[in-house]
């Protein structure tokens, strides 16, 4: 699989863009009930989470202020995991927290790695 060595920067950029893009929609769901209605009651913490998801997702996707945005998204995902899923059991497969755990560690990796190619800033 050495042929992929030449595409490390490209695949990382795709990871950053897709993770940011997918995170955006969690924010639009909470804030605007789009593309699907948010099924739980909103409170100030949910509005904060939705704002981080929307703004942080956009910043990570376009590669602007990538490190701090990804770090904040990672932390918010960790808090979401422990508040909403970790209280239901240890295993993410059983407590429904797989997606938010993956987001947490993907954003942590992006925060450590930075923007890379195809971003608006170079850090």
Secondary structure, DSSP 8 states (H G I E B T S, - for coil): -GGGGGGHHHHHHHHHHHHHHHHHHHHHHHHH--SS---S---HHHHHHHHIIIIIHHHHHHTSSHHHHHHHHHHHHHHHIIIIIGGG-S-HHHHT-HHHHHHHHHHHHHHHH---SSSSS--
